[in-house]
């Protein structure tokens, strides 16, 4: 099953190559097309890391005794 992060990993080189090719075909210089495409790729990485970041699939319960500090009372 393809997850969100698999799609992001596939879209990074696709965005970098595809947008660079598209902008070059429209007449932009290669020195302009590559930075613009890399901003999109970095945006995908930033979204995957910070906006939709990975989380643990099993939440930890606060009611479990972890053997920590106990009061002497």
C-alpha positions, 0 to 999 in steps of 0.5 A, spaced: 500 500 500 502 506 497 502 511 503 503 519 503 510 519 505 511 514 499 508 519 494 512 525 497 518 521 495 516 519 488 514 527 487 520 530 489 524 528 483 518 528 479 517 535 481 524 537 480 525 534 473 518 536 471 518 543 473 525 544 470 523 541 463 517 545 463 520 551 465 525 550 460 520 549 454 517 555 456 523 559 455 526 560 462 533 560 463 536 553 466 539 557 471 532 560 473 528 553 472 532 549 477 531 554 483 524 554 482 523 547 481 527 546 487 523 550 491 517 546 490 521 540 492 523 543 498 516 545 499 514 538 499 519 535 504 517 541 508 510 539 508 512 532 509 516 533 515 513 539 519 505 540 517 504 532 516 509 529 520 510 522 522 507 520 528 507 514 532 501 509 530 500 506 537 499 512 543 502 511 549 497 511 555 498 515 561 495 510 566 500 505 565 505 505 571 512 506 568 516 504 574 518 512 575 518 516 582 513 514 587 511 518 593 513 516 600 506 517 603 
